[in-house]
Amino acid sequence: MNITIDKNSGFCFGVIHAIKTAEEYLKQNNSLYCLGDIVHNNEELNRLAGLGLKIITPKQFEKLYNTTVLIRAHGEPPATYQIAKNNNITLIDATCQVVAQLQKKIKTEVEKHPASQILIVGKAGHAEVEGLLGQTEQNGKVISSIHDLENIDYSKPAKLYAQTTQSAEKYNEIAEKICENYKAKGNEKAIEIHNTICKRVRNRENQIRDFASKFDAVLFVSDQKSSNGLFLYEVCNKRNRNTFFISSVEQLSDIDFENYSTIGICGATSTPIWLMEKIGKEVGED
């Protein structure tokens, strides 16, 4: 059996930076709080917990005083920084630079054009989206699907942005429909489209589609709570129907590899490379 691990899969640079930042701190300290999951992958979270990383919720964060807390790559709204200031919390800010730039861009637009609607295409409740909404003082609108377009006031100007990990196909579809709706109202110049999807995420769609087509079967390694993972799995599965979604080595026992001579292993931007390598080794030994 021939096994190939996708060289383009694995953590994006934002997640890599956040994890390295946590690891460096923990080399000198016994523990470190992290506001929310540093990455949406339980296997990696368990590894980091062994080093002393403690995941806390926003409510737990509000009750902390005189300590140090890591801000993960997803970023946080301004309110988080204010709580830290009030509670004498030292923040280690590992916000992804792409996310940070988008936050700044939205905040600047709100200040310059307060009458404009800020529309964010993304997953409602997602940590990054909450951080972006915070730049609008919660006045922005989250567009999770075509059905949310009815919440837009087409008589007012709007600026459209994307969560950095959004599907480019989905974003383009929604942007096109919004433009059509503005045009139908005779107000087509009132909408401004900003392509703010991370370049690496945007390129991953085509890369993983090409990768999946080369093998008899594909093992897509990800956690169920990873939005990027669920999306890329669907991309992979459409190209290769022998695609299996797995989160741990233990799930390999449910798959019959007898009829497959070539196996591709890939994952999300939240999937650690060590986990894909561990799964590849296990498959090869069977």
N, C-alpha and C positions, 0 to 999 in steps of 0.2 A: 504493500500500500504506500502510495506517495502522498506525503503531507506537506502543505505549504501554508505558512503564516503570512498574512497580508502585511507588507512592510509599511503601508499607509495607515493601518489601524492603530488604535491606542490613544492615550491621552493627548489632548490638544495642549498647546504651549501654556495656556492659562491655567489648566489643571496641574500640569507639571510644575509650574512656578509655585502654585499654592501648596502642593505637597512637599516640594523641596524646602519651602519656607518653614513649614511645620516641622519637618525632620531636623532642620538646622537648629531650631529653637529647642527641640526636645533632646538634642545632644547635650545641652547645657542645663536643662531643666527637667523635672520629673513629670510634669504634666502641662497641658495647654488646652484652654477652651477654644472650641470652634463654633461659630454661630451658624447652625445648620450643617447638613452633610457636606463635607469638603468635596466629595465626589459622589455621584449616584451609583455606587457599586458597593454592596455589602462585603464582598470579599476583601476589597481594599480598605474599607472602613474597619474591618476586624483586624487587619494587619497594623493599621495606624493606632488603633485602640491599644494594641499590645505595646506600643511605644509611649503611650501616655496621652494620646489625643482624646479629648472628651467633647462629644457633640452636645450642644445645648440648644434649646428652643428660644424663640424671641421672649417668651414670658420668663424663662429662667434668666435670660440675659438682663432683663429689666431689674432683677433682684440682686445682681452681682455688684460688688463694690471693691475698689482697690485691687484689681487683678488685671490679667492680660488676656485678650481675646483675639482670635484670628478671624479676619473677614475673608471668606472664600472667594473664588474666582467669579462667582455669579454677581457679586456686588451687593450693596445695601442702599436703602433710601436715606436721605438726610437725617431722618428722625433717629436712626441708629447711632449716628455720630453725636447727636445731641445727648442721647441717653448716656453714651460713654463719657462725655464731658461732665455731665451732672454727677455721675457715679464714680468718677476718678478711675475709669477703665482705660488702660493702655491698649490701643488697637494696633494690631499688625495687619496692615491692609494689603491683601493679596488679590484684590480685584483685577480681573483680566484687563489688560490695557485696551483691548477692543471694546469691552463693555464700558470701561471708564470713559473712553472717548465718546461713546454714544450717550452716556449719561450727561456729559458736559454739553454735547450738541443739543440735546433736548432742553436742558435747562436754559441755554443761551437763547434758543428759539422762543421759549415761554416768556423770557424777559423782553425780547425784542418785539415779539408779536403776540401779546396777551389775548388778542381777540381770536386767534386761530385755535382750532381744535387739534389736539395732539392724539393721533391714532397709532396704536401699537399692535401690530400683528404678532401674536404669540399665545402661549398657553396661560390662561387665567390662573392666578395663584402661584405661578412659577417664580422662584426666587429672583431671577434676573428681571422678569417683568415687573415684580413689585418694586425693585430698585429703580427701574425706569419710570414707573408711575410716580414714585416719590419725587422725582425731579419736576413733576407737573403739579405738585401739592395735591395729588390724587384727583386732579381734574381731567386727566387723560382718559381715553377710552380704549379698552382692550378688545381687539378683534380676533376671536379664536376661530371663527368660521364665517362662511357667507351669510349665515343667519343673523350675525351681529351687525350687518351693514344697515339694518333698519334703525339702529341707534344713532346713526350719524345725522347731523343737521346739515343738509346739502345747501342750505341758504347761507352758510358760514364757511369761511376759508378753513382749510385743514392741511396738516402736514402728516404724511404717513411714514412710519418707521417699522422695522422688523426686529423682533428678538433675534439676537445674533446667531442662534442655533436653529432658526426656522428653515423649513423646506423652501428652496428657491421656487420650485414649481407652485407650491401653495401660495407663497407671497405674491408671485406674478399674477396668479389667477384672481386673488382678492384685489390687488391693485388695479387690474384691468376692469373689474366689475365696479369698483368705486369710481374710476374715471368715467365709465359709461353712465353711472347714475348722476354724476355732476353734469355731464354733457346733456343728459335728458332734462335737467333743470335749467339749462342754458347758462351754466356757471362753470364750464370746464376749466377755466384758468384759475379757479379757486383751490384746486388740489395740487399739492406738491409731493412728489414721490421720492423717498430717499432709500437707496439700497444699502441697508446696514447689516446684511448677513455676513458673518465671518467668512473670509475667502476660503479658509481650510474646510469649513463645514460645507460651503457651496460646492467645492471641488470633490468632496467625499461622495456625493451622489453618483457622479459619473465613474469615479474610481472604483467604488464598491460594486457598481453594476457590471463593469468590465471584469473585475476580479471574480465575481460569482459565476460568470459564463464559462470559466476555464476548467471547472471541476465537475466530477460526477455528483458530489454532494458538498455542502457548505455547513460548517458549524459557526453560527453567529453567536458570539460570546458577549453577553450584556446583562445588566440588571433590569428587572421589570419596571423599576421606577425611573429609569433613564429615558427621558423624552427623545433624546437623540438616538438612543438605542432602538426604541420601538419604531421610530421612523425609518432608520437605515435598515432594520430587519425587513420591513415591508419592501423597500427598494431591492434588497437582495433576493427576497422570496419571489418577487415578480419575475426576476431574471432566471432564477434557478429554483424550481419547485421542490428540490431535495435540500432545502435549507432548514436547519434545525436551530431553534433558539435555546441556548443553554446558559445558565448562570454559574454553574459549578461543575467540578469533575464528577460528582456523584450522579449527575443526570445522564452521563454517557452510557450507563447501563441500560437505558431505555431505548437506545438506538442500535439497530442492526446494520453493521458496516459491511456485511458479507458481499453485497453486490456493488460496492464502490471501490474502485481502484485508485482514484484520486480524490483527496479531501482538501478543501480550502478552509482555513480558519481566519476569521476576521471579527471585528467588533466595532464598538462605538467610540466616541471621543472620551467616554467615561470608563472605558475598559482598560485595565492594566495589562501591559505586555506580558508580565510574568504569569498572569492567569492564562492567557492564550498559549504561552509556551508550556505551561503545566498540563493543559488539556491536550496539546499536540503530543507531548511525551506519553501521556496515558493512552491515547488512541494508538500510537505507534507500538506500544508494548503489548497491546491486546492481540 
